[in-house]
Amino acid sequence: MSLWDKIKGEFIDIIQWTDDSQDTMVYRFERYGNQIKMGAQLTVRESQAAVFVNEGQIADVFTPGMYTLETQNMPILSTLKGWKYGFNSPFVAEVYFVNTKRFTNLKWGTLNPLMMRDPDFGIVRVRAFGTYEMRVIDPATFIREIVGTDGQFTTDEIANQIRNHIVSNFATTIGEAKIPVLDLVGQYQNMGQMLTEKIAPHLAQYGIELTAMLIENISVPPEVEEAIDKRSSMGAVGNMQAYTQYQTATAIGDAANNPGLAGGTMAMGAGFAMANQMGQAMAPPRVQQQAAPASPPPVPQEVAFFVAVDGQQAGPFTLAALKQQASERALTPESLVWKAGMAGWTAADQVPELSALFAAVPPPLPPQ
């Protein structure tokens, strides 16, 4: 190899960058100390821009195309170098390739819950997350304000800053909108557009454009989700009063068909009374005050007892009937009695409702 070929090899005559990554925003063309040859070929591909930096100052910016580097197409660099009348010797300059394509599927989300006042649930905490798209629209500003001398700048290095802008403006937007939590799902697209417009001026200072802003989900704490599920269940039932009446009627039928429960009519009467009370409780306050019952409530049933007579079950007897039997001494304090709710057969004088019956009965006459 001749000395001229060796010297010629020290100069760069082809400048280009083929990007095979998906997250590189800026790449500094590696020269390894070599100088750029005047007349070198510069290739800038679609979705790229080439920025020349001379001694720390941004000079010329090249858009997509193929260029032969001459003083005519490097006016700023020529001025900085003092090439007033043309110059053919090699020169030193840093070349930064800026990726101007659209970077998609970038994530954002709230690190901490946001407090908001909701007309349905009061003060609630909400979280949100989604994706956004961005691209570089001003390569020189982007290098000057963000990249600096970073030789390989990726989306991760600016993602946190953009996320902070998104979350801050999201909190302001959702607070100003005053949209109930249950209605937020229908406003995702509108809120995304509002956020894009609010954030645009901030990112323009960095030479970046936010091309799309997507809200994927706005969630509430588990306890609020549980309350929403309960409300949905109530809505699925429909008429709560009719549902309660149906459930009560079913329970009354089961009680009446149970042989272990004596006094089926008593159970039914109590069931109807309970159903009436539950229906009033489920009705709105105004309905409770204004609506009059369509028919009088059922007549309450007297307590009835069964009596063991000669090893056989007799009855049921009302208190009036048992009082008559006590006066005739057919019912004695030792007689075994039972009613619904008692654990077993018990002596009559041990039952509070019946013990008073024997106090009014005179003792038997002494023998003659």
ChimeraX attribute file (.defattr): number of C-alpha atoms within 10 A of each C-alpha:
attribute: neighborCount
match mode: 1-to-1
recipient: residues
	/A:1	5
	/A:2	7
	/A:3	8
	/A:4	8
	/A:5	9
	/A:6	10
	/A:7	9
	/A:8	12
	/A:9	11
	/A:10	15
	/A:11	19
	/A:12	18
	/A:13	18
	/A:14	13
	/A:15	18
	/A:16	15
	/A:17	18
	/A:18	10
	/A:19	14
	/A:20	7
	/A:21	8
	/A:22	11
	/A:23	14
	/A:24	16
	/A:25	25
	/A:26	25
	/A:27	20
	/A:28	19
	/A:29	16
	/A:30	13
	/A:31	16
	/A:32	7
	/A:33	9
	/A:34	15
	/A:35	17
	/A:36	23
	/A:37	20
	/A:38	18
	/A:39	17
	/A:40	17
	/A:41	18
	/A:42	19
	/A:43	21
	/A:44	21
	/A:45	18
	/A:46	12
	/A:47	14
	/A:48	24
	/A:49	24
	/A:50	28
	/A:51	22
	/A:52	21
	/A:53	19
	/A:54	18
	/A:55	11
	/A:56	12
	/A:57	13
	/A:58	19
	/A:59	21
	/A:60	18
	/A:61	18
	/A:62	19
	/A:63	17
	/A:64	14
	/A:65	12
	/A:66	14
	/A:67	16
	/A:68	15
	/A:69	16
	/A:70	17
	/A:71	19
	/A:72	11
	/A:73	13
	/A:74	16
	/A:75	15
	/A:76	18
	/A:77	20
	/A:78	19
	/A:79	12
	/A:80	14
	/A:81	14
	/A:82	11
	/A:83	14
	/A:84	11
	/A:85	7
	/A:86	11
	/A:87	14
	/A:88	11
	/A:89	10
	/A:90	16
	/A:91	15
	/A:92	16
	/A:93	20
	/A:94	20
	/A:95	23
	/A:96	25
	/A:97	26
	/A:98	28
	/A:99	23
	/A:100	19
	/A:101	15
	/A:102	15
	/A:103	19
	/A:104	15
	/A:105	14
	/A:106	15
	/A:107	14
	/A:108	21
	/A:109	18
	/A:110	19
	/A:111	11
	/A:112	11
	/A:113	15
	/A:114	17
	/A:115	13
	/A:116	18
	/A:117	15
	/A:118	16
	/A:119	11
	/A:120	10
	/A:121	13
	/A:122	9
	/A:123	11
	/A:124	16
	/A:125	15
	/A:126	17
	/A:127	16
	/A:128	20
	/A:129	16
	/A:130	17
	/A:131	16
	/A:132	21
	/A:133	16
	/A:134	21
	/A:135	18
	/A:136	26
	/A:137	19
	/A:138	18
	/A:139	26
	/A:140	23
	/A:141	17
	/A:142	21
	/A:143	21
	/A:144	15
	/A:145	11
	/A:146	15
	/A:147	21
	/A:148	11
	/A:149	13
	/A:150	13
	/A:151	14
	/A:152	15
	/A:153	20
	/A:154	17
	/A:155	15
	/A:156	12
	/A:157	12
	/A:158	12
	/A:159	13
	/A:160	13
	/A:161	11
	/A:162	19
	/A:163	18
	/A:164	15
	/A:165	16
	/A:166	22
	/A:167	20
	/A:168	14
	/A:169	17
	/A:170	22
	/A:171	17
	/A:172	12
	/A:173	16
	/A:174	17
	/A:175	15
	/A:176	9
	/A:177	10
	/A:178	13
	/A:179	15
	/A:180	16
	/A:181	19
	/A:182	11
	/A:183	9
	/A:184	16
	/A:185	14
	/A:186	9
	/A:187	11
	/A:188	17
	/A:189	14
	/A:190	12
	/A:191	19
	/A:192	21
	/A:193	15
	/A:194	15
	/A:195	25
	/A:196	20
	/A:197	15
	/A:198	16
	/A:199	19
	/A:200	15
	/A:201	14
	/A:202	15
	/A:203	18
	/A:204	16
	/A:205	14
	/A:206	20
	/A:207	20
	/A:208	21
	/A:209	21
	/A:210	23
	/A:211	16
	/A:212	17
	/A:213	25
	/A:214	21
	/A:215	22
	/A:216	15
	/A:217	14
	/A:218	16
	/A:219	17
	/A:220	17
	/A:221	12
	/A:222	9
	/A:223	9
	/A:224	14
	/A:225	12
	/A:226	12
	/A:227	12
	/A:228	14
	/A:229	12
	/A:230	12
	/A:231	11
	/A:232	11
	/A:233	11
	/A:234	12
	/A:235	11
	/A:236	10
	/A:237	10
	/A:238	10
	/A:239	10
	/A:240	15
	/A:241	17
	/A:242	12
	/A:243	13
	/A:244	16
	/A:245	18
	/A:246	13
	/A:247	12
	/A:248	19
	/A:249	16
	/A:250	11
	/A:251	14
	/A:252	21
	/A:253	14
	/A:254	10
	/A:255	19
	/A:256	17
	/A:257	10
	/A:258	11
	/A:259	9
	/A:260	9
	/A:261	14
	/A:262	19
	/A:263	18
	/A:264	16
	/A:265	13
	/A:266	18
	/A:267	19
	/A:268	20
	/A:269	17
	/A:270	17
	/A:271	19
	/A:272	18
	/A:273	16
	/A:274	14
	/A:275	20
	/A:276	17
	/A:277	11
	/A:278	15
	/A:279	17
	/A:280	17
	/A:281	12
	/A:282	13
	/A:283	14
	/A:284	9
	/A:285	10
	/A:286	8
	/A:287	11
	/A:288	14
	/A:289	10
	/A:290	8
	/A:291	10
	/A:292	9
	/A:293	10
	/A:294	6
	/A:295	6
	/A:296	7
	/A:297	11
	/A:298	11
	/A:299	9
	/A:300	10
	/A:301	14
	/A:302	11
	/A:303	14
	/A:304	20
	/A:305	21
	/A:306	19
	/A:307	24
	/A:308	17
	/A:309	14
	/A:310	7
	/A:311	8
	/A:312	7
	/A:313	13
	/A:314	13
	/A:315	15
	/A:316	18
	/A:317	17
	/A:318	14
	/A:319	16
	/A:320	12
	/A:321	13
	/A:322	22
	/A:323	20
	/A:324	14
	/A:325	15
	/A:326	19
	/A:327	15
	/A:328	11
	/A:329	15
	/A:330	12
	/A:331	21
	/A:332	18
	/A:333	17
	/A:334	11
	/A:335	15
	/A:336	21
	/A:337	26
	/A:338	22
	/A:339	19
	/A:340	16
	/A:341	8
	/A:342	10
	/A:343	8
	/A:344	10
	/A:345	14
	/A:346	17
	/A:347	17
	/A:348	23
	/A:349	19
	/A:350	13
	/A:351	15
	/A:352	9
	/A:353	11
	/A:354	19
	/A:355	14
	/A:356	13
	/A:357	22
	/A:358	18
	/A:359	11
	/A:360	11
	/A:361	15
	/A:362	9
	/A:363	9
	/A:364	7
	/A:365	6
	/A:366	5
	/A:367	4
	/A:368	3
